[in-house]
Amino acid sequence: MYRSVLIAVAASVAVSPLVWAQTQGPGQNAGQRKVAQACATDRKTYCSDAKPGGGRIAACLHEHADKLSADCHAALDAAGAARTPSR
């Protein structure tokens, strides 16, 4: 029993940095990093089950848009404006 618990803890410690790297990696632009920082609490509160990739976290945040913090909304709005081409 002790050995299986130890293996599970070791596996979770080894995987955690990989998950963090996927959500905070060097491939992100400045806007994405700002959104990740501003929405971190909202993500943990409303989207802790959403796995990174495939737009799942963004979809989850969108589903809970009426509950998101003002900082998260502002970061999402700024990131959206940065993606919108000027006319």
Summary of the structure (lengths in Angstrom):
residues: 87
radius of gyration: 16.0
end to end distance: 63.8
largest distance: 63.8
contacts: 196
relative contact order: 0.13
helix: 74%
strand: 0%
